[in-house]
């Protein structure tokens, strides 16, 4: 009986640890998104930080810039597709 309770407590401990790790990963991703938005916010209308500060912090955005580049490379030109459908030259 004692070993059964120990196993249950061990499983509960592992589940709690796994959930805490998953939440930490999600929080880190959200903080990275907020950081990118703070530095590149001028694209969506937020005031941009001073240029010298943004330039110094840009190396920390390497992961986000690579993801942005991949998305831009994979996407088609929607305006060209719409013009083609409408027959605009």
Rosetta constraint file for C-alpha pairs under 8 A:
AtomPair CA 1 CA 5 HARMONIC 6.40 0.50
AtomPair CA 2 CA 6 HARMONIC 6.18 0.50
AtomPair CA 3 CA 7 HARMONIC 6.13 0.50
AtomPair CA 4 CA 8 HARMONIC 6.27 0.50
AtomPair CA 5 CA 9 HARMONIC 6.13 0.50
AtomPair CA 6 CA 10 HARMONIC 6.03 0.50
AtomPair CA 7 CA 11 HARMONIC 6.13 0.50
AtomPair CA 8 CA 12 HARMONIC 6.15 0.50
AtomPair CA 9 CA 13 HARMONIC 6.07 0.50
AtomPair CA 10 CA 14 HARMONIC 6.25 0.50
AtomPair CA 11 CA 15 HARMONIC 6.13 0.50
AtomPair CA 12 CA 16 HARMONIC 6.10 0.50
AtomPair CA 13 CA 17 HARMONIC 6.14 0.50
AtomPair CA 14 CA 18 HARMONIC 6.07 0.50
AtomPair CA 15 CA 19 HARMONIC 6.14 0.50
AtomPair CA 16 CA 20 HARMONIC 6.12 0.50
AtomPair CA 17 CA 21 HARMONIC 6.16 0.50
AtomPair CA 18 CA 22 HARMONIC 6.17 0.50
AtomPair CA 19 CA 23 HARMONIC 6.18 0.50
AtomPair CA 20 CA 24 HARMONIC 6.16 0.50
AtomPair CA 21 CA 25 HARMONIC 6.26 0.50
AtomPair CA 22 CA 26 HARMONIC 6.36 0.50
AtomPair CA 23 CA 27 HARMONIC 6.12 0.50
AtomPair CA 24 CA 28 HARMONIC 6.15 0.50
AtomPair CA 25 CA 29 HARMONIC 6.29 0.50
AtomPair CA 26 CA 30 HARMONIC 6.26 0.50
AtomPair CA 27 CA 31 HARMONIC 6.15 0.50
AtomPair CA 28 CA 32 HARMONIC 6.19 0.50
AtomPair CA 29 CA 33 HARMONIC 6.27 0.50
AtomPair CA 30 CA 34 HARMONIC 6.20 0.50
AtomPair CA 31 CA 35 HARMONIC 6.07 0.50
AtomPair CA 32 CA 36 HARMONIC 6.21 0.50
AtomPair CA 33 CA 37 HARMONIC 6.12 0.50
AtomPair CA 34 CA 38 HARMONIC 6.11 0.50
AtomPair CA 35 CA 39 HARMONIC 6.40 0.50
AtomPair CA 36 CA 40 HARMONIC 5.81 0.50
AtomPair CA 36 CA 41 HARMONIC 7.59 0.50
AtomPair CA 36 CA 61 HARMONIC 6.67 0.50
AtomPair CA 36 CA 64 HARMONIC 7.23 0.50
AtomPair CA 37 CA 41 HARMONIC 4.78 0.50
AtomPair CA 38 CA 46 HARMONIC 7.81 0.50
AtomPair CA 38 CA 48 HARMONIC 7.12 0.50
AtomPair CA 38 CA 49 HARMONIC 7.47 0.50
AtomPair CA 39 CA 48 HARMONIC 6.46 0.50
AtomPair CA 39 CA 49 HARMONIC 6.49 0.50
AtomPair CA 39 CA 54 HARMONIC 6.03 0.50
AtomPair CA 39 CA 58 HARMONIC 7.93 0.50
AtomPair CA 40 CA 48 HARMONIC 6.95 0.50
AtomPair CA 41 CA 45 HARMONIC 6.25 0.50
AtomPair CA 41 CA 46 HARMONIC 4.75 0.50
AtomPair CA 41 CA 47 HARMONIC 6.53 0.50
AtomPair CA 41 CA 48 HARMONIC 5.97 0.50
AtomPair CA 42 CA 46 HARMONIC 4.99 0.50
AtomPair CA 42 CA 47 HARMONIC 5.71 0.50
AtomPair CA 42 CA 48 HARMONIC 5.24 0.50
AtomPair CA 49 CA 53 HARMONIC 6.68 0.50
AtomPair CA 49 CA 54 HARMONIC 6.18 0.50
AtomPair CA 50 CA 54 HARMONIC 6.30 0.50
AtomPair CA 51 CA 55 HARMONIC 6.06 0.50
AtomPair CA 52 CA 56 HARMONIC 6.27 0.50
AtomPair CA 53 CA 57 HARMONIC 6.27 0.50
AtomPair CA 54 CA 58 HARMONIC 6.01 0.50
AtomPair CA 57 CA 61 HARMONIC 7.38 0.50
AtomPair CA 58 CA 62 HARMONIC 7.27 0.50
AtomPair CA 61 CA 65 HARMONIC 6.00 0.50
AtomPair CA 62 CA 66 HARMONIC 6.14 0.50
AtomPair CA 63 CA 67 HARMONIC 6.34 0.50
AtomPair CA 64 CA 68 HARMONIC 6.10 0.50
AtomPair CA 65 CA 69 HARMONIC 6.07 0.50
AtomPair CA 66 CA 70 HARMONIC 6.16 0.50
AtomPair CA 67 CA 71 HARMONIC 6.19 0.50
AtomPair CA 68 CA 72 HARMONIC 6.16 0.50
AtomPair CA 69 CA 73 HARMONIC 6.05 0.50
AtomPair CA 70 CA 74 HARMONIC 6.12 0.50
AtomPair CA 71 CA 75 HARMONIC 6.10 0.50
AtomPair CA 77 CA 81 HARMONIC 6.37 0.50
AtomPair CA 78 CA 82 HARMONIC 6.14 0.50
AtomPair CA 79 CA 83 HARMONIC 6.13 0.50
AtomPair CA 80 CA 84 HARMONIC 6.06 0.50
AtomPair CA 81 CA 85 HARMONIC 6.23 0.50
AtomPair CA 82 CA 86 HARMONIC 6.19 0.50
AtomPair CA 83 CA 87 HARMONIC 5.88 0.50
AtomPair CA 83 CA 88 HARMONIC 4.95 0.50
AtomPair CA 83 CA 89 HARMONIC 7.19 0.50
AtomPair CA 84 CA 88 HARMONIC 6.17 0.50
AtomPair CA 84 CA 89 HARMONIC 7.65 0.50
